[in-house]
Amino acid sequence: MKLICLALLLPPFSLSAAWQAGAAKADITPPEPVPLAGYGGKTRMSQRVEHPIWLKALALKDDSGATSVLVTADLVGLSDKMITIIAKAAQEKHGIPRERLILNTSHNHSCPVTEDVLWLYYEFTPEETAVKDRYTARVYAKYEEVIGAAIANLAPAELAFEQGLAGVAVNRRRSRGPESRALGGQVDQDVPVITVKSGSDLKAILFGYSCHTTALGGLSINGDYAGFAQLELEKSFPGSIAMFVQNCGGDANPLPRIRGKDKDMEATELARMYGSVLAEGVRQVVAGKMNPLSGPIHAAMGETKLLLQPGIPLEELKQRLPNLTGMPRREFEHFIRQYETLGSPPDRIQYPVQVWRFGADFQFIALTGETVVDYSLKFKAAYGWNSTWVCGYNNDLTSYIPSLRVLKEGGYEGATGMFEYGHRAPYTETVEELITTKVQDLMQQTK
């Protein structure tokens, strides 16, 4: 396993810069065949490595003396257990408070399974469980290393922001047959970019997009289109670290896709092309005029409780259970256990939100779970199309997070996808209002 550190050093005449920044990346490619994450059904064991997968960290220290760290990962997601372990280590070893640590995953579906993420998806043999546990331990160690390396290499730097466009994402809810054509086709094609420079040298590129990393579904380890984009950008800008942030891609796919057991090579080339499109969108931003980012970072974190509709009654669960197999059976068994141990399945979930406000002119809003695109469009409209970056897939993977529109439309992201996350039913119609109110509160706190 490799750990690559990058000190952001400036020439002597620039040492008065307000920002200090450090970037690092750690190779988390598994050294053995592993269970692959992201898709339900029979366990998929990896057969080859298409390209390495990574953890990448950017540490920012502003002129107030506070240090904030953002970590991106070529993983499908993190669980609450994983977040707790990673955040505790960051606090104890590096003094990073929870509100100043953002943990984003690309939602890559060509990575290993870790810990208890999407645990209802899988039914492992003892040998597969042992492989998963070995890999999870490696990932925890690499999170500690990459955060520490980024902080250790803090040095004067300059930050800038702008956004471009890419045309990879399609609203996938419209792709499920003729009956779905009337559903909304909303997408967010913006490609937000933050550059970190030391003098004339580009040291780190943070870029995002709102689209599932599901161009691939074979048996190789890779970072999907987002991984290919990062590889291409690091070739275009030698010495830089390119970090992909998954935005609000809960209801978007890279389309068209190629599927089939004998189509891996064709699918890989298509994913590579999507990565090239996204990388070109970033290159065009970097080549143009970007807006300097000032500090300090005002960081805030809070939680709201998202309410769930009533679940299936216990007697109905027991009646239907004998006719179920696979993941549906595991879901029903889970709900029955909750009735027996808790009295009933929980009627709400904790939902964290984070806001980093850079000076007075730019805000980074980090939402939890598989947020649909409406949240990105809504908050950029509310707080500034050209000064707001909204991302999902932070903290616990949690569930799909529908807007009120998607909830009312129903379907997988609005309703049926909740069971596989272990939740008893869809959210109530307060879901968007509760998240919006919490974002407003945190925006006010960081003013």
N, C-alpha and C positions, 0 to 999 in steps of 0.2 A: 504493500500500500504506500502511495506517495503522499507527501505533504509538501505543498508548494507555497512558499510565503513570498510576499511582495512588499518591500518597504517603499513607501511613497516619499522619496527624497526630493527636495527642492534645492536649487542652487542657492548660495548664500544670500543673494540680494532679495530673495522672496521669503525669508524666514519669519516675516511679520504677518504672514497669512493667518486669517482667523481660524480656518479649518485645519485640523490634523486628521489624516485618514490612513487606514491600513487595510490591505486586502490580502486574502489568502484562499487557497483551495486545497481540498483533501480528496484524494481518490478513494471512492467507496465501492469500486468494482469488486464483486465477490470473487474469491479465489477458487470456488468450487461450484458445481451445479446447485441451484437454489430454487425453491418454489417462487414462481412469478406472481406479482400482485396485479390487482386492478380489475380482473374479469372473474365473475363467478363461474361455478361449474367445476369440472374435474381439475385437480391440481396440475398446473403446467410447470414442468421443471426446465430450467434454462439449458440450452444446448451449446451456445456459443456467445461470444462477446462481440457485438458490432462496433462499439466504441466504449471507452471508459465512462463511468458516471461519477458525479462529484457532489460534495458539499462545498459551498463558497460563502465567504463571510466578508462583509464590509463594515469596518469599525469607523465611527465618526466622533471626533472630539471637538466640541465647539469652544468659543472663547469664554464660556461660563465654567469650563472645566469638566462638564458632564460628558460621559462616553455612551454612545448608543451603538448597537450592533444589529445588523440585518443579516440573516443567514438564509440562503436559498439551497434547495436540495432537489436532485433528480430522483425523487421518491414520490410514491402515490399519495402519501399523507403521513401525518403523525397522529398518535392517540393522546388522550389526556394524560395517561401514564407516562408516555415518552416526553411530552411537553414538561411535565413536572420534574422529571429527572434532569433534562437538559437545562431548564431554567434554574434549578437549584444549584447545579454545578457552576453555571455562569455567575450567579450571585455570590456563592461561597468562594470561588477561586479568583474572580475578576471584579467583584463588586458591582456587577451590572444589575440594576433593579429591573423587575419584571416589565415595567412599562417601556423600558429602553431596549428590550430584546424582541425583535420581530422574527418569527420562524415561518418561512414560506416554503411550500413545496410545489413543484411543477405539476403534480398529479400525474406523473409518468406511469404508464401502464406496462412498461417493459423493464421494471426494476424488481428487486427481491421483496418478498413479504417481510415486514418487521413487526416484532412484538405482537400487540393485539389490534393492529389497524385492520378494519373491515373483517373482524374475526368471524363473523357469521358466514362470510363467503367460503371459508375453507374447511376442509376435513382432512387433516394431516395424518400420515402414519407416524409412529414414534421416531423413525429415522428422519422424516421431513421436519418434524418439530425440532429435533436437535440441530439440523442445519439452519433453520430459521433463528433459533436462539443464539447460535454462534455468530451469525451475521448481525443480529441486533446488537450484541455486545460490541462488535466492531464499530457499528454506526455510532453508538453512544461515545466511544472513545474518540472517534473522529470529530464529533461535534465539539468535544472539549478541546481538541487540538486546534481545530480551525478557528474557533472563537479566540483562543489564547494567542494564536499566531497573528491574527488580524490586529488585536489590541497591542501586542508587543511591537508591531511595526508601524505604529502611529507616527506620522511625520507631516509637515506642512503640505497643504494641497489646496486646490481650487475645485469647486463643484459648479456644474451648470446643468440646466434642464431644458428640454424641448421635446416635442413629440412628432412622430411621423405617422405613416399609414401602411397597412398591409392588408391584403385581401384573401387571407387563408380561411378565416372562420365563417361558418354557415350556421344559422340557427337550426339545430338538429331536430327540434320538435316538429319542424315542417317536413322532415325527411322520412316519416314513418307511415307512408301510404297515403292514398287520396283523401282519407278522412282527416288528415292532419294539415292539409294545405291551407285551411282557414286560420290556423294558429299564427300568432305574431311571428314575424321574421326578424326581430330586433337582433342586431349584432353591434359590437364596439370594435371598430377597425383601428383605433388609435394605438400607436406604439410609443408609450412614454419612455424617455431615455434620460438618465443622469450620467454624466461623465465625471470622472475624477482624474485631474491632471496634476502633474508636478512639472512646472515650467511648460515646455512644449510637448512633454511626453504624456501620452494617454495611458494611464495605469489601470483604470477599472471602468467598465461600462455596465451599468445597471439598466436593464430594459425589460418591458413587460408586454403581455398580450392576453386577450380574453378568449381562450379557446382550449378545449380539452386536448391533452397530449395523448391522442388515441389514433394517430395515423397508422400505428403498428399494433399487431396483436399476435405476433409469432412467438418464437421460443428463444429470442436473442436478448441479451442485456444491452440496453442503449438508452439514450435520453429522449427518444422520439424526435419530432420536428424541432422542439426546443433545444435538445442536445445538439442536433446538427447545426442550428443557428449559432449556438455558443462556440462550437468548434470553428465555424467559418469566420466568426468575428475575431477570434483569437489568432487566426491566421492572417486576417486583414490588418490587425493591429498587434504586431509582435510585441511581447512583453506585457500585454494587458490581460486582465482577467474579466471575462464576460459572464454576467450573472443574470439568469432569467427569472423573472417574477411572474407567477401565474396570477392573472387579474380576475375578472368575474366571468369565467368561461363555463359555468355550470350547465348552460343550455346550448353550447356551441361545440361543433366538431370541425376538424379539418376535412373538408369534403371537396371532391369525391375521395372515397377510400377504396382500397383493394383488399379483399378478404379471400381466404381459402388456404388450405394446407400447402398447396403447391405454388403459392403466390408470394412467398416471403421476399424474394429478390425484387419483384416489381413493386411491392408495397414499400420496401426500404428506399428505393429510388424516388418514389413519390414523396415519402417523408423527408428525404434529403432536399427535394425541390422546395417543399413548403418551408424548410429551414432556411434555404437560400433566399426565398422571398422575404421572410422576416428579417434576415440579416441585412439584406439590401435596404429595407426600410430603416434599420438602425444606422447603416453607413451614411445614408442620405442626411439623417439628422446630424450626425457627428460632423459631416462635411459643411454644414450650414451654420448659421448664426444661432447660438444657444444663449439662454438667459442665465447669468450668474445666480447662484443660490447663496443667500446669506444665512447666518445663524442668529441666535442659538436655536437648537432644537428644543421646543417645548413639547414634552411627551406626556401623554395621559392614557390610562387604560381603565376600562370599566366593564361591568357585566349587566346584561338584562336577562330576563327569564322569558323564553319563548314558550308559549302555551300550546298544548296538544289537544286535539279533539278526542272524544271518548274512544277507547279501544274495543276490540272484540271481547265480548263477555267470556268468562272462564269456561262455562259449560259448552259454548260453541267451539272454543279452541280445542277442548278435549274431544268433542264429537268429530271434528274435522281432521284431527291429528293422524289417525290410522291411515288415512288416504294420501298422506304427504310423504315425499322423499326429498333428499338433498337439502338445499338451503331453505326452502319453505318449511320443511319439518324442523330444522334447527331454529328458525324464527319462532314458530309456534311453541316449541319446547322452552325457549327463552321467556316468552310471555307467561307461560304457565308457571315457571319458576318464580317470576316476579309476583304473580298473584299469591303463590304459596309462601314466599319469604317477606314480601313488602305489603301484602294486602291487596295491591293492584299495581299494574305498571305505572311508572311515574307520569304525571300529567304535564311536565314542563322540563326544559333543559336549560342549563346555564349557557349563555352566549357572550363570549368576550369580544370587545372591540378595542382597537388601539388607534390613536392619532398621534402623528408626529407633525408639528407645524414648524417649518423652517423659516425663521424670522417672521415677517408679516406677509410674505408674498407667495408661499407655497405650502401645501399640505398633503401628507401621505396618510390615507385612511386604510387601515388594515382590518378587514372583516374576517370572520371565522366561517369555515365550511365551504361547501360547493355553491357559492353565491351565483345567482343567475345575472345576466347582463343588465337587467333593469336597475340594479343597485349602482353600477358604475355610471350609467347614463344619468341617473337621478342625482347623485351626489356631485358629479361634475357640473351639471346644470345649476345646482344650488350654490356651489362654492367656487366655481370658476373652471370653465372648460380648459383653459390653458395654464392653470395653476394648481390643479388637483389630480392626484394619482390615487385611484381606488383599486385595491386588490383583495381578492378572496383567498381561500386555501391557506390561511394562517391558523395557528393554534391547532386544536383538535379538529380532525376532518369532519366530525359531528354528523353531517347529513347534507342533502341538498337543501339550500336555503331559497325557497321560492319568493318572488314578489307576490303581491296580492293578485296581480293579473295572472301569473302562472299558477298560483294556488287555485284560482277559480276555474282556469282551463283544465286543471287536473293533469292526468298523465303521469309519466315516470318522475319528472323533476318536481311536479306539483303535489303528488300524492303517493303513488305506489312505491317509489323508491325509499320511503321512510322505513319500511319493515326491515330491509337488509342492513340498516344502521342500528337496528334494535329498538326503534321507537314505535310506540303502540299504534300511532295513527298520524295523519297529516297535521300540520300546524293549524291553529285557528286563524281567522281573518285579521287578527291583530299583528301578524308576524312582521309585515313591512313597517307598520307604525311604530312598533317597539324598537326595531333596529334604527329607524330614522331618529327617534327621540334620543336614543343613546348616542348616536353620532353627533347630534346637535349639542348635547350636553358636553361631550368631550371637546368639540370644536370651541365651545364657550370657555371651557377650562384652560385651553391652550392659547387663548387670544392674547 
